[in-house]
Structures are given as C-alpha cells and as structure tokens.
Amino acid sequence: MKCDNCKKEDQWLEIIGKNFICKRCVRKHKEMGLVYRTHIETFHFLIRNIKPEDYEAYMKITRKQIEELADLKKAGVKFRTTNIVELE
C-alpha cells in the first residue's frame, strides 16, 4: 500500500484518522515519533484517545496533550528539554 503523505510503497502503515501513514512520516512528529519508536503500545493508546482526523491534525498534537493522557515518565519515555536543570 502507499503512504497518503509521501506516496511511497510500504508494507506496514499506521492508520491516523482517515490516512494511512508510513513509519517514516509518523516519526516526523518529534514527541509522537519518540513514543512510536520506544513504546508502540503507548503510541496506539495515544492515537486512540486523541483521535486526530488526519495527518495534519496528528502533526498538531502538542506535548501537553500527550502528557495529559499518559504517564510517560513511568513508561520510561524521556523527552529532551533544554530548560530543566537537575540540582543535587
């Protein structure tokens, strides 16, 4: 099947809203791509609960929406940030 975004052939596509999206295009979203690569079950949980209408809505998912639905620290997903300083 072909990816609806990049039009490349791929054997495994993710259904995001009404679009079939390949893994390369899924990974273009910084936070969701990290969750996809590390915890696929959590990724599917987030897609089911956020329910983006299409790929454009998927790309507009914010980090706040992700953190409201899933405890990513407990799952072991660590987002890179530049504004947190750990004091010891």
Biotite code that builds the C-alpha atoms (Angstrom):
import biotite.structure as struc

atoms = struc.array([
    struc.Atom([0.000, 0.000, 0.000], chain_id="A", res_id=1, res_name="MET", atom_name="CA", element="C"),
    struc.Atom([1.066, 3.606, -0.431], chain_id="A", res_id=2, res_name="LYS", atom_name="CA", element="C"),
    struc.Atom([1.521, 6.197, 2.273], chain_id="A", res_id=3, res_name="CYS", atom_name="CA", element="C"),
    struc.Atom([-1.019, 9.008, 1.881], chain_id="A", res_id=4, res_name="ASP", atom_name="CA", element="C"),
    struc.Atom([1.591, 11.587, 2.873], chain_id="A", res_id=5, res_name="ASN", atom_name="CA", element="C"),
    struc.Atom([4.791, 10.722, 0.970], chain_id="A", res_id=6, res_name="CYS", atom_name="CA", element="C"),
    struc.Atom([3.216, 8.358, -1.624], chain_id="A", res_id=7, res_name="LYS", atom_name="CA", element="C"),
    struc.Atom([5.925, 5.693, -1.083], chain_id="A", res_id=8, res_name="LYS", atom_name="CA", element="C"),
    struc.Atom([5.160, 1.992, -1.019], chain_id="A", res_id=9, res_name="GLU", atom_name="CA", element="C"),
    struc.Atom([5.317, 0.366, 2.413], chain_id="A", res_id=10, res_name="ASP", atom_name="CA", element="C"),
    struc.Atom([4.140, -2.970, 3.743], chain_id="A", res_id=11, res_name="GLN", atom_name="CA", element="C"),
    struc.Atom([3.155, -1.663, 7.168], chain_id="A", res_id=12, res_name="TRP", atom_name="CA", element="C"),
    struc.Atom([1.142, 1.542, 7.534], chain_id="A", res_id=13, res_name="LEU", atom_name="CA", element="C"),
    struc.Atom([-0.356, 3.197, 10.592], chain_id="A", res_id=14, res_name="GLU", atom_name="CA", element="C"),
    struc.Atom([-3.943, 4.427, 10.416], chain_id="A", res_id=15, res_name="ILE", atom_name="CA", element="C"),
    struc.Atom([-4.073, 8.013, 11.629], chain_id="A", res_id=16, res_name="ILE", atom_name="CA", element="C"),
    struc.Atom([-7.559, 9.393, 11.266], chain_id="A", res_id=17, res_name="GLY", atom_name="CA", element="C"),
    struc.Atom([-8.569, 8.833, 7.661], chain_id="A", res_id=18, res_name="LYS", atom_name="CA", element="C"),
    struc.Atom([-4.983, 8.496, 6.363], chain_id="A", res_id=19, res_name="ASN", atom_name="CA", element="C"),
    struc.Atom([-2.616, 5.556, 6.006], chain_id="A", res_id=20, res_name="PHE", atom_name="CA", element="C"),
    struc.Atom([0.827, 6.778, 7.108], chain_id="A", res_id=21, res_name="ILE", atom_name="CA", element="C"),
    struc.Atom([4.220, 5.043, 6.860], chain_id="A", res_id=22, res_name="CYS", atom_name="CA", element="C"),
    struc.Atom([6.651, 4.822, 9.769], chain_id="A", res_id=23, res_name="LYS", atom_name="CA", element="C"),
    struc.Atom([8.936, 7.484, 8.263], chain_id="A", res_id=24, res_name="ARG", atom_name="CA", element="C"),
    struc.Atom([6.118, 10.030, 8.219], chain_id="A", res_id=25, res_name="CYS", atom_name="CA", element="C"),
    struc.Atom([4.941, 9.039, 11.724], chain_id="A", res_id=26, res_name="VAL", atom_name="CA", element="C"),
    struc.Atom([8.434, 9.781, 13.048], chain_id="A", res_id=27, res_name="ARG", atom_name="CA", element="C"),
    struc.Atom([8.370, 13.342, 11.670], chain_id="A", res_id=28, res_name="LYS", atom_name="CA", element="C"),
    struc.Atom([6.425, 14.430, 14.763], chain_id="A", res_id=29, res_name="HIS", atom_name="CA", element="C"),
    struc.Atom([9.103, 14.936, 17.407], chain_id="A", res_id=30, res_name="LYS", atom_name="CA", element="C"),
    struc.Atom([7.317, 13.687, 20.529], chain_id="A", res_id=31, res_name="GLU", atom_name="CA", element="C"),
    struc.Atom([4.965, 11.144, 18.970], chain_id="A", res_id=32, res_name="MET", atom_name="CA", element="C"),
    struc.Atom([7.819, 9.782, 16.872], chain_id="A", res_id=33, res_name="GLY", atom_name="CA", element="C"),
    struc.Atom([9.813, 9.114, 20.040], chain_id="A", res_id=34, res_name="LEU", atom_name="CA", element="C"),
    struc.Atom([6.864, 7.339, 21.634], chain_id="A", res_id=35, res_name="VAL", atom_name="CA", element="C"),
    struc.Atom([6.364, 5.346, 18.398], chain_id="A", res_id=36, res_name="TYR", atom_name="CA", element="C"),
    struc.Atom([9.993, 4.197, 18.337], chain_id="A", res_id=37, res_name="ARG", atom_name="CA", element="C"),
    struc.Atom([10.195, 3.256, 22.017], chain_id="A", res_id=38, res_name="THR", atom_name="CA", element="C"),
    struc.Atom([6.683, 2.219, 23.146], chain_id="A", res_id=39, res_name="HIS", atom_name="CA", element="C"),
    struc.Atom([4.376, 1.234, 20.278], chain_id="A", res_id=40, res_name="ILE", atom_name="CA", element="C"),
    struc.Atom([1.526, 0.234, 22.631], chain_id="A", res_id=41, res_name="GLU", atom_name="CA", element="C"),
    struc.Atom([1.575, 3.688, 24.246], chain_id="A", res_id=42, res_name="THR", atom_name="CA", element="C"),
    struc.Atom([1.592, 5.260, 20.771], chain_id="A", res_id=43, res_name="PHE", atom_name="CA", element="C"),
    struc.Atom([-1.539, 3.329, 19.789], chain_id="A", res_id=44, res_name="HIS", atom_name="CA", element="C"),
    struc.Atom([-3.178, 4.271, 23.118], chain_id="A", res_id=45, res_name="PHE", atom_name="CA", element="C"),
    struc.Atom([-2.486, 7.963, 22.445], chain_id="A", res_id=46, res_name="LEU", atom_name="CA", element="C"),
    struc.Atom([-3.807, 7.783, 18.864], chain_id="A", res_id=47, res_name="ILE", atom_name="CA", element="C"),
    struc.Atom([-6.995, 6.060, 20.065], chain_id="A", res_id=48, res_name="ARG", atom_name="CA", element="C"),
    struc.Atom([-7.608, 8.696, 22.740], chain_id="A", res_id=49, res_name="ASN", atom_name="CA", element="C"),
    struc.Atom([-6.540, 11.866, 20.912], chain_id="A", res_id=50, res_name="ILE", atom_name="CA", element="C"),
    struc.Atom([-8.354, 10.795, 17.708], chain_id="A", res_id=51, res_name="LYS", atom_name="CA", element="C"),
    struc.Atom([-6.714, 13.049, 15.103], chain_id="A", res_id=52, res_name="PRO", atom_name="CA", element="C"),
    struc.Atom([-8.893, 13.477, 11.997], chain_id="A", res_id=53, res_name="GLU", atom_name="CA", element="C"),
    struc.Atom([-5.997, 13.222, 9.551], chain_id="A", res_id=54, res_name="ASP", atom_name="CA", element="C"),
    struc.Atom([-2.225, 13.556, 9.252], chain_id="A", res_id=55, res_name="TYR", atom_name="CA", element="C"),
    struc.Atom([-2.308, 17.347, 9.571], chain_id="A", res_id=56, res_name="GLU", atom_name="CA", element="C"),
    struc.Atom([-4.187, 17.083, 12.873], chain_id="A", res_id=57, res_name="ALA", atom_name="CA", element="C"),
    struc.Atom([-1.664, 14.446, 14.003], chain_id="A", res_id=58, res_name="TYR", atom_name="CA", element="C"),
    struc.Atom([1.211, 16.858, 13.342], chain_id="A", res_id=59, res_name="MET", atom_name="CA", element="C"),
    struc.Atom([-0.533, 19.476, 15.531], chain_id="A", res_id=60, res_name="LYS", atom_name="CA", element="C"),
    struc.Atom([-0.636, 17.247, 18.625], chain_id="A", res_id=61, res_name="ILE", atom_name="CA", element="C"),
    struc.Atom([1.092, 19.057, 21.458], chain_id="A", res_id=62, res_name="THR", atom_name="CA", element="C"),
    struc.Atom([3.311, 17.707, 24.185], chain_id="A", res_id=63, res_name="ARG", atom_name="CA", element="C"),
    struc.Atom([0.742, 18.843, 26.754], chain_id="A", res_id=64, res_name="LYS", atom_name="CA", element="C"),
    struc.Atom([-1.957, 16.660, 25.143], chain_id="A", res_id=65, res_name="GLN", atom_name="CA", element="C"),
    struc.Atom([0.385, 13.668, 25.225], chain_id="A", res_id=66, res_name="ILE", atom_name="CA", element="C"),
    struc.Atom([1.330, 14.153, 28.878], chain_id="A", res_id=67, res_name="GLU", atom_name="CA", element="C"),
    struc.Atom([-2.318, 14.582, 29.952], chain_id="A", res_id=68, res_name="GLU", atom_name="CA", element="C"),
    struc.Atom([-3.231, 11.124, 28.666], chain_id="A", res_id=69, res_name="LEU", atom_name="CA", element="C"),
    struc.Atom([-0.199, 9.013, 29.517], chain_id="A", res_id=70, res_name="ALA", atom_name="CA", element="C"),
    struc.Atom([2.360, 8.963, 32.295], chain_id="A", res_id=71, res_name="ASP", atom_name="CA", element="C"),
    struc.Atom([5.395, 8.802, 30.040], chain_id="A", res_id=72, res_name="LEU", atom_name="CA", element="C"),
    struc.Atom([7.924, 9.057, 32.872], chain_id="A", res_id=73, res_name="LYS", atom_name="CA", element="C"),
    struc.Atom([6.526, 5.855, 34.345], chain_id="A", res_id=74, res_name="LYS", atom_name="CA", element="C"),
    struc.Atom([6.744, 4.193, 30.923], chain_id="A", res_id=75, res_name="ALA", atom_name="CA", element="C"),
    struc.Atom([10.351, 5.315, 30.567], chain_id="A", res_id=76, res_name="GLY", atom_name="CA", element="C"),
    struc.Atom([9.889, 7.795, 27.715], chain_id="A", res_id=77, res_name="VAL", atom_name="CA", element="C"),
    struc.Atom([12.120, 10.820, 28.234], chain_id="A", res_id=78, res_name="LYS", atom_name="CA", element="C"),
    struc.Atom([11.602, 13.937, 26.137], chain_id="A", res_id=79, res_name="PHE", atom_name="CA", element="C"),
    struc.Atom([14.635, 16.121, 25.613], chain_id="A", res_id=80, res_name="ARG", atom_name="CA", element="C"),
    struc.Atom([14.258, 19.588, 27.077], chain_id="A", res_id=81, res_name="THR", atom_name="CA", element="C"),
    struc.Atom([16.636, 22.471, 27.422], chain_id="A", res_id=82, res_name="THR", atom_name="CA", element="C"),
    struc.Atom([15.030, 24.360, 30.297], chain_id="A", res_id=83, res_name="ASN", atom_name="CA", element="C"),
    struc.Atom([15.298, 21.792, 33.109], chain_id="A", res_id=84, res_name="ILE", atom_name="CA", element="C"),
    struc.Atom([18.249, 21.825, 35.465], chain_id="A", res_id=85, res_name="VAL", atom_name="CA", element="C"),
    struc.Atom([18.751, 18.983, 37.921], chain_id="A", res_id=86, res_name="GLU", atom_name="CA", element="C"),
    struc.Atom([20.087, 20.092, 41.310], chain_id="A", res_id=87, res_name="LEU", atom_name="CA", element="C"),
    struc.Atom([21.863, 17.674, 43.598], chain_id="A", res_id=88, res_name="GLU", atom_name="CA", element="C"),
])
